């Protein structure tokens, strides 16, 4: 261990506080921040020979692990649901004392709830006092808790929610004082954060899209999953949670099914209990109700956790991907996967904002398609109308053309270079700094 510390404790390395996927394909960490951090760091480390130390959540195996040909050291050292995570991380910051730049990845209240989110402020302050540069990856920005309150075990419209809504403005303004650079993964999140932070301080690095390399046909995938060739698969991919609308999509699907509107249609919820909530009593109750609601329903399937090796199979089998989210709190890795696989999709009204990003909107305008075309209101009639629109044969062809163009604009080869230049090219950073200084003096 001492040799590893000596190897990575250097000024040109970066220390990253995030979750990270375990090497086992059957681990429970191919989601959210873990997936994004891996997709971000490994190509940068390999292509540009940069060293990263990742302080990650404890897992099945807490031994130090090396990734990206030895360029990334992952140390699984903290429990994200316990308040001790911050002292633990600070201890390791002191061990890697030569590293000057710290990357902090954060999902609003994803782990540890509101208390740990509040403790993030003094934690960042201590990093700042240690004279470290902080790059803060804001995976989501929440301006109001109104749509997601039950996800946090709060009641919509309660005094607590109103108070917390009022505190959010102060929270982001405090982060602005402590953080050197913010990184967001979606233009919607950029716009929200820019209410409190100068746009010059925010870097937009979208989820980049890698070419889908899965060599499996729809027919093969359906056969593997036990469906008939003429079965129509609607796929809702992700953890079973309130804010992602798992209970709502089940209720609406059952309603349409019992009216005998759907024929040969199956709904697959490809996911299991939310990793960060599964031990909380209120979430256990929610999850149990969801599971009870599909008893005796032969055409609604909840898969449980989907191992990495099976993800492409579910996407290949699906005719349409469904996003029934009650609120939009951040960019969607599932939407990125959907675009990569060139699958038609429909979204709830709160998700339409993701289709109004400039790069996507320009392509939709080119094909004279409004984002609302792919959206549904929160009722069964609107959902079915969106379902019918998406299965129009002409639209199926147009969808593929649109998604190909979006994938090209967000290609990994392009954005990996941008990410390096914006965040990890120290030569470029100092060049920009000195040019600004020179300009200031010349004035």
BELZIBEL-V494684 format. One record per pair of residues at least 12 apart in sequence whose C-alpha atoms are under 10 Angstrom apart, sorted by the first residue. I is the first residue (numbers start at 1). GAP is how many residues later the second one is. If there is no record, write none. Layout:
i: <I/I>
gap: <GAP/GAP>
//
This chain:
i: <1/1/4/4/4/5/5/5/5/6/6/6/7/7/7/8/8/8/8/8/8/8/8/8/9/9/9/9/9/9/9/9/9/10/10/10/10/10/10/11/11/11/11/11/11/12/12/12/12/12/12/12/12/12/13/13/13/13/13/13/13/13/13/13/13/13/13/14/14/14/14/14/14/14/14/14/14/14/14/14/14/15/15/15/15/15/15/15/15/15/15/15/15/15/15/15/15/15/16/16/16/16/16/16/16/16/16/16/16/16/16/16/16/16/16/17/17/17/17/17/17/17/17/17/17/17/17/17/17/17/17/18/18/18/18/18/18/18/18/18/18/18/18/18/18/18/18/18/18/19/19/19/19/19/19/19/19/19/19/19/19/19/19/19/19/19/19/19/19/19/20/20/20/20/20/20/20/20/20/20/20/20/20/20/20/20/20/21/21/21/21/21/21/21/21/21/21/22/22/22/22/22/22/22/22/22/23/23/23/23/24/24/24/24/25/25/25/25/25/26/26/26/26/26/27/27/27/27/27/27/28/28/28/28/28/28/28/29/29/29/29/29/29/30/30/30/30/31/31/31/31/31/31/32/32/32/32/32/32/32/32/33/33/33/33/33/33/33/34/34/34/35/36/36/36/36/36/36/37/37/37/38/38/38/39/39/39/39/39/39/40/40/40/40/40/40/40/40/41/41/41/41/41/41/41/41/42/42/42/42/42/43/43/43/43/43/43/44/44/44/44/44/44/44/45/45/45/45/45/45/45/45/46/46/46/46/46/46/47/47/47/47/48/48/48/48/48/49/49/49/49/50/50/50/50/50/51/51/51/51/51/52/52/52/52/52/52/52/52/52/52/53/53/53/53/53/53/53/53/53/53/54/54/54/54/54/54/54/54/54/55/55/55/55/55/55/55/55/55/55/55/56/56/56/56/56/56/56/56/57/57/57/57/57/57/57/57/57/58/58/58/58/58/58/59/59/59/59/60/61/62/62/62/62/62/63/63/63/64/64/75/77/77/79/79/80/80/80/80/80/80/81/81/81/81/81/81/81/81/81/82/82/82/82/82/83/83/83/83/84/85/85/85/86/86/86/86/86/86/86/87/89/90/90/90/90/90/93/93/93/94/94/97/97/98/99/99/100/100/100/100/100/101/101/101/101/101/101/101/101/102/102/102/102/102/102/102/102/103/103/103/103/103/103/103/103/104/104/104/104/104/104/104/104/104/105/105/105/105/105/105/106/106/106/106/106/106/106/107/107/107/107/107/107/107/107/108/108/108/108/108/108/108/109/109/109/109/109/110/110/110/110/110/110/110/111/111/111/112/112/113/113/113/113/113/114/114/117/118/120/121/121/121/121/121/122/124/124/124/124/125/125/125/125/125/126/127/127/128/128/128/128/129/132/132/133/133/133/133/134/134/134/134/134/135/135/135/135/135/135/135/135/135/136/136/136/136/136/136/136/136/136/136/137/137/137/137/137/137/137/137/138/138/138/138/138/138/138/138/138/138/139/139/139/139/139/139/139/139/139/140/140/140/140/140/140/140/140/140/140/140/140/140/141/141/141/141/141/141/141/141/141/141/141/141/141/142/142/142/142/142/142/142/142/142/142/142/143/143/143/143/143/143/143/143/143/143/143/144/144/144/144/144/144/144/144/144/145/145/145/145/145/145/145/145/146/146/146/146/146/147/147/147/147/147/147/147/147/148/148/148/148/148/148/148/148/149/149/149/150/150/150/150/150/150/151/151/151/151/151/151/151/151/152/152/152/152/152/153/153/153/153/169/169/170/171/172/172/172/172/172/173/173/173/173/174/174/175/175/176/176/176/176/176/177/179/180/180/181/181/181/181/181/181/182/182/182/182/182/182/182/182/183/183/183/183/183/183/183/183/183/184/184/184/184/184/184/184/184/185/185/185/185/185/185/185/185/185/185/186/186/186/186/186/186/186/186/186/186/186/187/187/187/187/187/187/187/187/187/187/187/187/188/188/188/188/188/188/188/188/188/188/189/189/189/189/189/189/189/190/190/190/190/190/203/203/203/204/204/204/205/205/205/205/205/205/205/206/206/206/206/206/206/206/206/207/207/207/207/207/207/207/207/207/207/208/208/208/208/208/208/208/208/208/208/208/208/208/208/209/209/209/209/209/209/209/209/209/209/209/209/209/209/209/209/209/210/210/210/210/210/210/210/210/210/210/210/211/211/211/211/211/211/211/211/211/212/212/212/212/212/212/212/213/213/213/214/214/214/214/214/214/215/215/215/216/216/216/216/217/217/217/218/218/218/218/218/218/218/219/219/220/220/220/221/221/221/221/221/221/221/221/222/222/222/222/222/223/224/224/224/225/225/225/225/227/227/228/229/230/230/231/231/231/231/231/231/231/231/232/232/232/232/232/232/232/232/232/232/233/233/233/233/233/233/233/233/233/233/233/233/233/233/234/234/234/234/234/234/234/234/234/234/234/234/234/234/234/234/235/235/235/235/235/235/235/235/235/235/235/235/235/235/235/235/236/236/236/236/236/236/236/236/236/236/236/236/236/236/236/236/236/237/237/237/237/237/237/237/237/237/237/237/237/237/237/237/237/237/237/238/238/238/238/238/238/238/238/238/238/238/238/239/239/239/239/239/239/239/239/239/239/240/240/240/240/240/240/240/240/240/240/240/240/240/240/241/241/241/241/241/241/241/241/241/241/242/242/242/242/242/242/242/243/243/243/243/243/243/244/244/244/244/244/244/244/245/245/245/245/245/245/245/246/246/246/246/246/246/246/247/247/247/247/247/247/247/247/248/248/248/248/248/248/248/249/249/249/249/249/249/249/249/249/249/250/250/250/250/250/250/250/250/251/251/251/251/252/252/252/252/252/252/253/253/253/253/253/253/253/253/254/254/254/254/254/254/254/255/256/256/256/256/257/257/261/262/264/265/265/265/266/266/266/266/266/267/267/267/267/267/267/267/267/267/268/268/268/268/268/268/268/268/268/269/269/269/269/269/269/270/270/270/270/270/270/270/270/270/271/271/271/271/271/271/271/272/272/272/272/272/272/273/273/273/273/273/274/274/275/290/311/312/312/315/315/315/315/315/316/316/316/316/318/318/318/319/319/319/319/319/319/320/320/320/320/320/320/320/320/321/321/321/321/321/321/321/321/322/322/322/322/322/322/322/322/322/322/323/323/323/323/323/323/323/323/323/323/324/324/324/324/324/324/324/324/324/324/324/325/325/325/325/325/325/326/326/326/326/326/327/327/327/327/328/328/328/328/328/328/328/329/329/330/330/331/331/332/332/335/335/336/336/336/338/339/339/339/339/339/339/339/339/339/340/340/340/340/340/340/340/341/341/341/341/342/342/342/342/342/342/342/342/343/343/343/343/344/344/344/344/344/344/344/344/344/344/344/345/345/345/345/345/345/345/346/346/346/346/346/346/346/346/346/346/346/347/347/347/347/347/347/347/347/347/348/348/348/348/348/348/348/348/348/348/349/349/349/349/349/349/349/350/350/350/350/351/351/351/352/352/352/352/352/352/353/353/354/355/355/355/355/355/356/356/356/359/359/359/359/360/360/360/360/360/360/360/361/362/363/363/363/363/363/363/364/364/364/364/364/366/367/367/367/367/369/369/372/373/373/373/373/374/374/374/374/375/375/375>
gap: <62/63/60/62/69/48/68/90/91/89/90/92/44/64/66/43/44/45/63/64/65/88/90/91/42/43/44/86/87/88/89/90/91/41/86/87/88/89/90/85/86/87/88/89/90/38/39/40/86/87/88/89/412/414/37/38/39/40/58/59/83/85/86/87/88/89/411/36/37/38/39/40/58/82/84/85/86/87/88/89/410/36/37/38/39/40/57/58/77/78/81/84/85/86/87/88/89/119/21/25/36/37/38/39/40/57/58/85/86/87/88/89/118/119/120/20/36/37/38/39/40/58/72/76/85/86/87/88/89/119/120/15/16/18/19/20/36/37/38/39/56/58/62/85/86/87/88/89/119/12/13/14/15/16/17/18/19/35/36/37/38/39/40/55/56/57/59/61/86/87/12/13/14/15/16/17/18/19/34/35/36/37/38/39/54/55/56/12/13/14/15/16/17/35/36/38/53/12/36/37/38/39/40/43/52/54/38/42/43/44/36/37/283/284/281/282/283/284/285/279/280/281/282/283/32/33/278/279/280/281/31/32/247/277/278/279/280/28/30/246/276/278/279/275/276/277/278/207/208/244/277/302/303/75/78/107/206/299/300/301/302/72/73/74/77/104/106/300/22/23/71/298/69/103/149/171/172/297/17/68/100/29/30/34/168/169/170/171/373/377/165/167/168/372/375/376/379/380/13/26/27/30/31/375/378/379/25/26/27/29/30/25/369/370/373/374/377/24/27/372/373/375/376/380/22/23/24/25/26/27/375/379/21/22/23/24/25/26/21/369/370/373/23/369/372/376/377/19/20/21/22/21/22/370/374/375/17/19/20/21/22/15/16/18/19/20/21/22/47/50/51/13/18/19/20/21/22/43/46/49/50/18/19/20/21/22/23/48/49/50/18/19/20/21/22/23/33/34/37/38/49/18/19/20/21/22/23/24/33/17/18/19/20/21/22/23/24/28/17/18/19/20/21/22/17/18/19/20/16/15/12/13/14/15/16/12/13/14/12/13/17/12/15/32/33/30/31/32/33/36/196/29/30/31/32/34/35/195/196/198/29/30/31/33/34/29/32/33/36/32/27/31/38/30/33/34/36/37/38/40/36/34/33/34/36/37/40/34/37/39/33/36/33/35/34/33/34/30/31/32/33/34/26/30/31/32/33/34/79/323/22/25/26/30/31/32/33/34/30/31/32/33/34/78/79/80/20/30/31/32/33/34/75/78/79/30/31/32/33/34/78/14/30/31/32/33/34/35/30/31/32/33/34/35/222/223/30/31/32/33/34/221/222/31/33/42/43/167/30/41/42/164/165/166/167/164/165/166/164/165/38/39/40/163/164/38/50/54/53/55/50/51/53/54/57/56/12/51/54/55/49/50/52/53/54/52/51/52/49/50/51/52/49/47/48/45/46/47/48/44/45/46/47/48/43/44/45/46/47/48/67/68/288/39/40/42/43/44/45/46/47/48/66/44/45/46/47/48/65/66/68/44/45/46/47/48/51/52/55/64/192/44/45/46/47/50/190/191/192/193/44/45/46/48/49/50/52/53/188/189/190/191/192/27/31/43/47/48/49/50/51/52/187/188/189/190/23/26/27/30/47/50/51/185/186/187/188/21/22/23/24/25/26/29/49/50/52/186/17/18/20/21/22/23/24/25/185/12/16/17/19/20/23/182/184/12/15/16/19/181/95/96/178/179/180/181/182/203/94/95/96/177/178/179/180/181/12/93/94/91/92/93/132/133/136/90/91/92/93/126/131/132/135/90/91/125/130/131/127/128/129/130/26/27/26/25/21/22/23/24/25/20/22/23/24/22/23/21/22/17/20/21/22/25/20/22/21/22/16/19/20/21/22/242/15/16/17/18/19/20/21/22/18/19/20/21/22/23/236/239/240/18/19/20/21/22/23/146/147/18/19/20/21/22/23/145/146/147/148/17/18/19/20/21/144/145/146/167/168/171/16/17/18/19/143/144/166/167/169/170/171/172/140/141/142/143/165/166/167/168/169/170/15/139/140/141/142/164/165/12/13/14/15/140/216/219/220/214/215/218/205/210/211/213/214/217/218/125/126/130/204/205/206/209/213/124/125/126/128/129/130/203/204/205/208/125/128/129/132/199/200/201/202/203/204/205/206/207/208/124/127/128/129/130/131/132/197/198/199/200/201/202/203/204/205/206/126/127/129/130/131/197/198/200/201/202/203/126/128/129/130/193/196/197/200/201/100/125/126/127/128/129/130/99/127/128/97/98/99/101/102/127/97/98/101/96/97/100/101/96/99/100/95/96/97/98/99/100/101/97/98/93/96/97/89/91/92/93/94/95/96/97/91/92/94/95/96/94/89/90/93/85/88/89/92/39/90/36/88/34/35/32/33/34/35/68/86/87/88/30/31/32/33/34/35/85/86/87/88/31/32/33/34/35/66/81/82/83/84/85/86/87/88/31/32/33/34/35/66/80/81/83/84/85/86/87/88/111/153/31/32/33/34/35/66/79/80/82/83/84/85/86/87/88/110/13/31/32/33/34/35/66/78/79/82/84/85/86/87/88/98/109/31/32/33/34/35/65/66/69/74/77/78/84/85/86/97/98/100/101/31/32/33/34/35/36/66/67/68/85/95/96/30/31/32/33/34/35/36/65/66/67/29/30/31/32/33/34/35/43/46/47/50/51/62/64/30/31/32/33/36/42/45/46/49/84/41/44/45/48/83/84/85/81/82/83/84/85/86/79/80/81/82/83/84/104/78/79/80/81/82/103/133/23/41/44/77/78/79/80/39/40/42/43/44/46/47/77/42/76/77/78/130/131/132/18/20/73/74/75/76/129/130/131/134/17/18/19/40/43/44/50/51/39/42/43/129/126/127/128/129/131/132/12/13/14/46/47/127/130/131/13/39/40/43/45/46/126/125/124/125/127/128/40/42/123/122/35/34/35/54/32/33/34/35/52/31/32/33/34/35/51/53/54/55/31/32/33/34/35/46/50/53/54/31/32/33/34/35/53/31/32/33/34/35/36/41/44/45/30/31/32/33/34/35/36/15/30/31/32/33/34/13/14/15/31/32/13/31/30/12/26/25/29/22/23/26/27/28/22/25/26/27/25/26/27/24/25/26/71/72/77/18/23/24/25/26/67/70/71/13/14/17/22/23/24/25/26/13/16/22/23/24/25/26/53/61/65/12/22/23/24/25/26/27/28/52/53/22/23/24/25/26/27/51/52/53/54/59/22/23/24/25/26/53/22/23/24/25/52/21/22/23/24/20/21/22/23/24/25/26/21/22/21/24/20/23/19/22/12/19/70/71/74/65/60/61/63/64/65/66/67/68/71/63/64/66/67/68/70/71/59/62/63/66/57/58/59/60/61/62/64/65/53/56/57/60/30/46/47/51/52/53/54/55/56/58/59/29/30/41/42/45/46/54/25/26/27/28/29/30/37/40/41/43/44/24/25/26/27/28/29/30/36/39/24/26/27/28/29/30/31/34/35/38/22/23/25/26/27/28/29/25/26/27/28/20/24/25/19/20/21/22/23/24/18/19/17/15/16/17/19/20/14/15/16/46/47/50/51/42/43/45/46/47/49/50/45/44/38/39/40/42/43/46/35/38/39/41/42/36/31/32/34/35/29/33/14/12/13/16/17/12/13/15/16/12/14/15>
//
